[in-house]
Amino acid sequence: MSLADDVLAALPVFRAEAESLMVDACTITRPGEPVTDPNNGNVTNTATTVYTGKCKVQSKDSATSNPEAGEATFTVVSRQVHIPANSADVQDGDVVTITASRLNAFTVGKQYRVSGFTPDTFDTAARLPVKEIL
């Protein structure tokens, strides 16, 4: 038996443990093309739902940065949204909306844009790098 065989045998348990920590809920949508109503000129943005279900929001690391733009300084914190491994074909530009949270009501309604996601072979969860949409 190889190390890969051992990891493959244990992976379902590891994934179940990771999912047990996903106590929030979210919806992930993929923005579509804007559509203009020819009758009234109203523009709507079509979106496709990619995932709805459990998730977890957390800081990617404890380091923050304070870049400057012009004369303004702002704080950037790296964040991730975790969803079950292999549960959705998430792509950069998709929008994550937190729809429920068991532990932090202040996260409900927050929206994040996925940026830089690449799945790995032995993922226990899909860890989506995100930036908050303000």
Buried (B, 14 or more C-beta within 10 A) or exposed (E): EEEEEEEEEEBEEBBEEBBEEBEBBBBBBBEEEEEEEEEEEEEEEEBEEBBBBBBBBEEEEEEEEEEEEEEEEEEEEBBBBBBBBEBBEBEEEBBBBBBEBEEEEEBBEBBBBBEEBEEEEEBBBBBBBBBEEE
